[in-house]
Amino acid sequence: MPAFRDYVVRTFLAAGLAVAAVVPQPVIGQQITIVAVGDIEWSRATKPPAMYYDAAPSGRSNVLWHRGDGWIRVPYAATQDSRDVLEAALDTTLITEDAHHLRAHHYGLSFEDGQEEARYPFHGAADLLRDADIAFANLETPLSDDARWSGAFRTPSAFADALAWAGIDVVATANNHSLDAEGEGLLDTIHHLRRAGVGHAGTGRDLADARRPWIIERGGLRVAFLAYAQFVNDGGSSFATPSQSGVVPMDPLLIREDIARVRDRVDFVAVSFHWGIENSQDVHPGMRDFAHDVLDAGADAILGHHPHVPRGIEVRDGKPVVYSMGNFIFGHGHDYWMDNIAVRLHLSAEGVTRLDVLPIAGRGDALSQPYPLEGEAARTLLEDIRARSAGLGTTLRIEGNAGVIDVSR
C-alpha cells in the first residue's frame, strides 16, 4: 500500500511559519470513474501538397512522383492558381503527394468563428466526458497557429480551450503526429494545454521533461498518467533525448523506471501506449507480452491508441489492457473506418472494480461529432468486442447499450 494512503504529514513554510498539513486517507468503498476515449484530431485539413511539373525525354509533359529521366522536377507553389494552370496544361486532375488524405471524407462544414469550430465535435459526447471524475484522450495533432506545418496535421490553438470546455482533464501527446508542426509546434501544444488547464503526458522540452507523469487527485485518490509512442513519422528523430524536445519512446527500461518513480506517490498508474498496426483489430502476441511486462512492473491499466479501430480488452490479475479504443474525433474520415469504443473505469483504493465498454459512433460523418451508440448499432459493436475479448481470456457481458467487464484481483 502506498504510504500516502495512510495519514501523511507534509510540512511546508507559509508566511515564514512551519505548518503541518494532513492528507486524508481515502474512504473505504469510495469510487471514482475514469473515462478514456480514442484518438482526437481536428485540424480539418492537411498541409498544402507539393506539386511538380516534369518534362519527360519524349517531350510529353506530366506530373510524376519520381525524378524524370534527364530532367529535374520543377516545383510549383502549392496554391490554387498553380494547380489550375498545371491541370489546364495537362488536361487532367493533379494527383498530389497528399493523395491519401485527399481521398478522405472532409464533411463540408463551415463555422462562424474559431470557437464554434473548436467546440463543434464535442457536442455529441460532452456529457460522457463531463460526467466522469477524470476524462482522458489521445491528442493526435499539435496545437499551434503558426509553427511550420511539416506533417499531416496542425490544429488551431483554440482547440485546447475546447478540450477543457468538453471536460477532458488530461491527454496523451506521445504519438506519431506529435511533431507534425515540428519542435515549435510541440512546445506550442504544451503551452496551450497548460494555459487551458488540460494535463498532458508523453512529450516535453527534453527526455526528462517528457517522462514526467501527470498526476490528478479526485475523491481522495491520486491517479498518474504516463504516455509513450512505439514509433514516430520521421523515423526516429522526433523521439526526445536528454538535449532535445520530443516524444517519449516506448522503451521498456524507461517505462519501468517511470512507473517505479511514481508508484508509491499515487493510488493508480495508467499507462498510455500509441502502438500497433493501423486499421487492424488483431492483437499481436508480442503486444500482449509487452503489456504483461508493464503490468508486472506496477502499472494498473494500459490504454491503447493508434490503430484507428477498436480491439479486444484483456484483464490480467485485475488490471485491464485496452489494446485500442479506435478513433474518437477526426477532421476527416475513411470508408474503411468503423465505430469505436470508450471505456469507463470504476476505480477504488483497491484498484479497478469494473470496466464499462461504451460504443461510440465513428462511421461516415460521425467522427466530426461522435455520440454514444444505441440499439442494434451498439449491440453489433459490443458483440464484436465481446468475441475479441473472449479470445484474450476476458468475459464481457452486454447490458443495454454498454458492455461490462467485472474486474477482480
VMD Tcl script that draws the C-alpha trace (Angstrom):
set ca {
  {0.00 0.00 0.00}
  {1.43 3.41 -0.90}
  {2.45 5.41 2.13}
  {0.19 8.29 1.21}
  {-2.86 6.07 1.69}
  {-2.20 6.32 5.41}
  {-2.27 9.65 7.17}
  {0.64 11.65 5.81}
  {2.03 14.82 7.33}
  {3.68 17.23 4.95}
  {5.50 20.25 6.27}
  {5.85 23.44 4.36}
  {6.53 27.10 5.05}
  {3.72 29.58 4.93}
  {4.25 33.16 5.92}
  {7.54 32.12 7.48}
  {5.90 29.55 9.77}
  {6.14 25.76 9.68}
  {2.67 24.36 9.10}
  {1.57 20.69 9.08}
  {-0.97 19.56 6.52}
  {-2.71 16.20 6.90}
  {-3.64 14.34 3.73}
  {-6.79 12.30 4.45}
  {-6.89 8.58 3.78}
  {-9.31 7.53 1.01}
  {-12.70 6.47 2.33}
  {-13.18 2.70 2.19}
  {-15.58 1.83 -0.61}
  {-15.29 5.24 -2.26}
  {-15.03 5.12 -6.05}
  {-14.24 7.47 -8.89}
  {-14.60 6.98 -12.63}
  {-12.10 7.47 -15.42}
  {-13.48 7.74 -18.95}
  {-10.94 7.16 -21.72}
  {-11.62 7.79 -25.40}
  {-9.63 7.24 -28.58}
  {-7.73 9.47 -30.99}
  {-8.66 13.13 -31.30}
  {-7.59 15.16 -34.36}
  {-9.43 18.26 -35.53}
  {-7.23 20.09 -37.99}
  {-9.93 19.56 -40.64}
  {-7.30 19.99 -43.34}
  {-3.89 18.75 -44.34}
  {-0.89 20.81 -45.27}
  {-0.76 22.08 -48.88}
  {0.65 19.28 -51.04}
  {3.83 19.56 -53.06}
  {3.23 19.93 -56.83}
  {5.79 19.22 -59.55}
  {5.84 19.61 -63.34}
  {8.05 17.12 -65.20}
  {9.23 17.20 -68.82}
  {9.99 13.63 -69.86}
  {12.53 12.85 -72.67}
  {9.67 12.14 -75.08}
  {8.70 15.77 -74.82}
  {5.38 14.83 -73.21}
  {4.76 16.80 -70.05}
  {3.38 15.08 -66.99}
  {3.21 15.18 -63.22}
  {5.20 12.33 -61.73}
  {6.06 11.04 -58.26}
  {9.72 10.49 -59.14}
  {12.55 12.28 -60.89}
  {12.09 12.24 -64.67}
  {14.79 10.88 -66.99}
  {17.14 13.71 -67.91}
  {15.19 16.46 -66.21}
  {14.77 17.50 -62.57}
  {11.23 18.18 -61.49}
  {10.23 21.84 -61.33}
  {8.41 22.71 -58.09}
  {5.31 24.89 -58.21}
  {3.90 26.77 -55.24}
  {1.08 24.91 -53.52}
  {-1.55 27.49 -54.42}
  {-4.84 27.15 -56.25}
  {-3.57 29.33 -59.12}
  {-0.62 27.00 -59.73}
  {-2.87 23.99 -59.52}
  {-5.30 25.46 -62.05}
  {-2.51 26.25 -64.51}
  {-0.99 22.77 -64.24}
  {-4.32 20.99 -64.56}
  {-5.18 23.07 -67.65}
  {-1.79 22.30 -69.23}
  {-2.08 18.59 -68.52}
  {-5.80 18.32 -69.18}
  {-6.12 16.12 -66.12}
  {-6.70 16.36 -62.39}
  {-3.49 16.53 -60.43}
  {-2.56 13.65 -58.22}
  {-0.65 15.11 -55.30}
  {1.65 13.74 -52.65}
  {-1.23 14.11 -50.23}
  {-3.43 11.71 -52.19}
  {-4.17 9.58 -49.13}
  {-5.86 12.45 -47.34}
  {-7.46 13.88 -50.47}
  {-9.30 10.55 -50.78}
  {-10.63 11.10 -47.28}
  {-14.07 12.45 -46.49}
  {-13.94 16.06 -45.26}
  {-17.55 16.68 -44.06}
  {-18.13 20.07 -45.80}
  {-18.63 22.00 -42.56}
  {-18.45 25.78 -42.09}
  {-18.41 27.86 -38.92}
  {-18.93 31.44 -37.78}
  {-15.73 31.61 -35.74}
  {-12.85 29.61 -34.33}
  {-14.53 28.83 -31.02}
  {-17.60 27.36 -32.71}
  {-15.37 25.23 -34.92}
  {-13.25 24.03 -31.99}
  {-16.22 23.04 -29.83}
  {-18.33 21.51 -32.59}
  {-17.02 17.92 -32.48}
  {-17.70 17.57 -28.74}
  {-21.43 18.36 -28.71}
  {-22.50 14.74 -29.13}
  {-20.40 13.25 -26.31}
  {-19.53 16.06 -23.90}
  {-21.87 14.70 -21.22}
  {-19.98 11.39 -21.23}
  {-16.71 13.25 -20.61}
  {-18.05 15.74 -18.07}
  {-19.81 13.10 -16.00}
  {-16.51 11.33 -15.36}
  {-14.27 12.25 -12.45}
  {-11.36 12.13 -14.89}
  {-11.58 12.17 -18.70}
  {-8.61 11.08 -20.81}
  {-7.88 11.03 -24.57}
  {-5.06 10.78 -27.08}
  {-4.40 14.12 -28.79}
  {-3.36 13.16 -32.33}
  {-2.38 16.64 -33.51}
  {-0.18 19.54 -32.46}
  {-1.94 22.72 -31.34}
  {-0.34 25.72 -33.00}
  {-1.37 28.69 -35.10}
  {1.85 29.42 -36.97}
  {4.54 26.76 -36.34}
  {5.96 25.26 -39.52}
  {3.49 22.68 -40.78}
  {5.61 19.75 -41.95}
  {3.36 16.77 -41.21}
  {-0.24 15.87 -41.87}
  {-1.95 17.77 -39.04}
  {-1.89 21.11 -37.29}
  {-4.87 22.30 -35.23}
  {-5.56 25.90 -34.13}
  {-4.67 26.65 -30.52}
  {-8.33 27.40 -29.70}
  {-8.84 23.65 -29.61}
  {-7.05 23.48 -26.24}
  {-9.86 25.55 -24.73}
  {-12.43 23.30 -26.40}
  {-10.84 20.23 -24.81}
  {-11.23 21.84 -21.38}
  {-14.77 23.02 -22.20}
  {-15.73 19.46 -23.15}
  {-14.49 18.10 -19.82}
  {-11.20 16.47 -20.84}
  {-8.72 16.58 -17.97}
  {-5.59 15.03 -19.46}
  {-4.34 13.92 -22.88}
  {-1.55 11.74 -24.15}
  {0.66 13.72 -26.52}
  {3.06 10.86 -27.33}
  {2.10 9.72 -30.82}
  {3.34 9.62 -34.39}
  {1.86 13.05 -35.22}
  {3.29 14.94 -32.23}
  {5.92 16.64 -34.41}
  {3.69 17.44 -37.39}
  {4.38 21.11 -36.65}
  {7.98 20.38 -35.69}
  {9.62 21.32 -32.39}
  {7.95 24.70 -32.19}
  {4.55 23.11 -32.62}
  {5.28 20.58 -29.89}
  {6.17 23.36 -27.45}
  {3.15 25.38 -28.57}
  {0.97 22.35 -27.81}
  {2.33 22.05 -24.27}
  {1.89 25.79 -23.71}
  {-1.71 25.91 -24.91}
  {-2.75 22.79 -23.00}
  {-1.34 24.20 -19.77}
  {-2.93 27.58 -20.45}
  {-6.31 25.86 -20.86}
  {-5.83 23.72 -17.74}
  {-5.57 20.40 -19.59}
  {-2.89 17.99 -18.40}
  {-0.58 16.16 -20.77}
  {1.87 13.26 -20.71}
  {4.39 11.90 -23.19}
  {6.17 14.94 -24.65}
  {8.42 17.65 -23.28}
  {11.34 20.04 -23.74}
  {13.74 17.14 -23.26}
  {13.55 13.49 -22.31}
  {13.41 14.13 -18.57}
  {10.59 16.64 -19.00}
  {8.68 14.37 -21.38}
  {8.83 11.45 -18.93}
  {7.13 13.35 -16.11}
  {3.78 11.82 -15.08}
  {0.64 13.91 -14.94}
  {-1.00 13.35 -11.56}
  {-4.63 14.13 -10.81}
  {-6.39 13.76 -7.46}
  {-10.12 13.09 -7.29}
  {-12.15 11.87 -4.34}
  {-9.05 11.26 -2.24}
  {-7.48 9.05 -4.94}
  {-4.37 10.07 -6.85}
  {-4.01 8.90 -10.46}
  {-0.81 9.16 -12.52}
  {-0.80 9.15 -16.33}
  {2.27 8.17 -18.36}
  {2.40 8.07 -22.18}
  {4.73 6.52 -24.77}
  {4.85 6.04 -28.55}
  {6.08 2.96 -30.40}
  {7.06 4.99 -33.46}
  {7.07 8.50 -34.92}
  {6.54 9.53 -38.53}
  {10.04 10.80 -39.25}
  {11.74 7.52 -38.45}
  {13.02 8.41 -35.01}
  {14.33 11.97 -34.83}
  {11.11 13.09 -33.11}
  {11.89 11.00 -30.03}
  {13.05 13.09 -27.11}
  {16.67 12.95 -25.99}
  {18.43 14.43 -22.95}
  {19.04 17.57 -25.02}
  {16.12 17.60 -27.47}
  {12.39 18.06 -27.21}
  {10.14 15.31 -28.45}
  {8.17 12.16 -27.72}
  {8.94 9.51 -25.10}
  {9.75 6.25 -26.91}
  {8.11 3.01 -25.81}
  {11.37 1.91 -24.22}
  {10.68 -0.80 -21.59}
  {13.62 0.37 -19.48}
  {12.25 3.91 -19.29}
  {8.74 2.65 -18.64}
  {9.82 0.52 -15.69}
  {11.81 3.39 -14.20}
  {8.93 5.86 -14.65}
  {6.42 3.51 -13.01}
  {8.79 2.79 -10.12}
  {9.33 6.51 -9.51}
  {5.65 7.32 -9.27}
  {4.25 4.05 -7.84}
  {4.46 4.99 -4.15}
  {3.15 8.50 -4.74}
  {-0.21 7.53 -6.17}
  {-3.05 5.04 -5.88}
  {-3.29 4.22 -9.59}
  {-0.92 4.29 -12.56}
  {-2.43 4.47 -16.07}
  {-0.06 3.96 -18.99}
  {-0.96 5.11 -22.50}
  {0.63 3.39 -25.49}
  {0.48 4.61 -29.07}
  {1.19 1.27 -30.70}
  {0.27 -1.44 -33.16}
  {-0.66 -1.66 -36.82}
  {-3.18 0.79 -38.25}
  {-6.61 -0.47 -39.29}
  {-6.10 -3.92 -37.79}
  {-8.21 -5.30 -34.95}
  {-5.79 -8.14 -34.27}
  {-3.65 -8.18 -31.13}
  {-0.15 -9.47 -31.79}
  {1.23 -11.94 -29.21}
  {4.25 -9.69 -28.78}
  {1.96 -6.81 -27.85}
  {0.36 -8.96 -25.15}
  {3.75 -9.96 -23.77}
  {4.83 -6.32 -23.67}
  {1.62 -5.30 -21.90}
  {2.00 -8.06 -19.32}
  {5.56 -6.94 -18.54}
  {4.36 -3.37 -17.99}
  {1.58 -4.53 -15.67}
  {4.07 -6.65 -13.76}
  {6.26 -3.55 -13.42}
  {3.49 -1.83 -11.45}
  {1.07 -0.27 -13.94}
  {-2.63 -0.63 -13.06}
  {-4.10 -0.17 -16.55}
  {-2.97 0.24 -20.14}
  {-4.90 2.49 -22.52}
  {-4.09 1.87 -26.19}
  {-4.33 4.12 -29.24}
  {-3.23 4.40 -32.89}
  {-4.85 1.53 -34.86}
  {-7.95 3.73 -35.64}
  {-10.17 0.71 -34.97}
  {-11.19 -0.86 -31.64}
  {-9.66 -4.07 -30.34}
  {-10.45 -6.56 -27.62}
  {-9.83 -5.94 -23.91}
  {-7.80 -8.15 -21.61}
  {-7.83 -8.29 -17.81}
  {-4.76 -9.74 -16.15}
  {-4.60 -10.05 -12.36}
  {-7.29 -7.42 -12.01}
  {-5.59 -4.98 -14.36}
  {-7.23 -4.05 -17.69}
  {-5.43 -3.69 -21.01}
  {-7.49 -1.77 -23.58}
  {-5.50 -2.58 -26.70}
  {-7.18 0.10 -28.81}
  {-10.21 2.33 -28.47}
  {-10.05 3.38 -32.11}
  {-10.90 6.93 -33.10}
  {-12.97 9.45 -31.21}
  {-12.84 12.71 -33.20}
  {-11.14 13.17 -36.56}
  {-11.03 16.03 -39.04}
  {-11.62 13.59 -41.89}
  {-12.97 10.09 -42.29}
  {-12.38 7.00 -44.40}
  {-14.92 4.46 -45.62}
  {-12.87 1.64 -44.05}
  {-13.03 3.13 -40.54}
  {-15.70 1.85 -38.18}
  {-17.50 2.58 -34.93}
  {-15.28 2.88 -31.87}
  {-15.32 2.45 -28.10}
  {-14.79 4.49 -24.98}
  {-14.13 2.81 -21.65}
  {-15.23 3.80 -18.17}
  {-13.05 2.53 -15.34}
  {-14.64 2.31 -11.88}
  {-11.76 2.85 -9.51}
  {-11.45 2.39 -5.74}
  {-8.46 2.45 -3.42}
  {-8.02 -1.25 -4.22}
  {-7.88 -0.75 -8.00}
  {-10.33 -1.16 -10.89}
  {-13.53 -2.91 -9.83}
  {-15.44 -2.70 -13.12}
  {-14.90 -1.60 -16.70}
  {-17.72 -0.39 -18.94}
  {-17.33 -0.56 -22.72}
  {-19.25 2.27 -24.37}
  {-19.87 2.12 -28.15}
  {-19.16 5.42 -29.95}
  {-20.30 6.31 -33.47}
  {-17.45 6.56 -35.96}
  {-18.76 5.84 -39.46}
  {-19.35 8.41 -42.17}
  {-19.69 11.93 -40.76}
  {-19.87 10.68 -37.17}
  {-16.18 11.35 -36.49}
  {-16.90 15.05 -36.89}
  {-19.30 14.86 -33.94}
  {-19.29 11.42 -32.29}
  {-22.07 10.26 -29.98}
  {-22.88 7.16 -27.89}
  {-24.44 4.40 -29.97}
  {-27.71 2.76 -29.00}
  {-29.80 -0.19 -30.10}
  {-28.68 -2.53 -32.87}
  {-25.58 -0.47 -33.78}
  {-24.37 -0.60 -30.19}
  {-25.03 -4.30 -29.83}
  {-23.29 -5.16 -33.11}
  {-20.10 -3.44 -31.96}
  {-20.33 -4.89 -28.46}
  {-20.75 -8.41 -29.85}
  {-17.54 -7.91 -31.80}
  {-15.62 -6.59 -28.79}
  {-17.03 -9.39 -26.64}
  {-15.75 -12.03 -29.06}
  {-12.35 -10.38 -29.35}
  {-12.05 -10.03 -25.59}
  {-13.01 -13.67 -25.10}
  {-10.05 -14.55 -27.30}
  {-7.91 -12.71 -24.75}
  {-9.43 -14.63 -21.84}
  {-11.81 -11.87 -20.74}
  {-15.57 -12.15 -20.20}
  {-17.71 -9.22 -21.30}
  {-21.45 -9.19 -20.78}
  {-23.81 -6.83 -22.58}
  {-26.17 -4.69 -20.51}
  {-28.35 -2.48 -22.67}
  {-26.08 -0.21 -24.74}
  {-22.88 -0.98 -22.82}
  {-20.54 -3.86 -22.21}
  {-19.49 -4.70 -18.66}
  {-16.32 -6.42 -17.51}
  {-16.19 -7.30 -13.83}
  {-12.62 -6.83 -12.68}
  {-11.28 -8.66 -9.68}
  {-7.76 -9.28 -8.48}
}
mol new
graphics top color blue
foreach p $ca { graphics top sphere $p radius 0.5 }
foreach p [lrange $ca 0 end-1] q [lrange $ca 1 end] { graphics top cylinder $p $q radius 0.2 }
display resetview
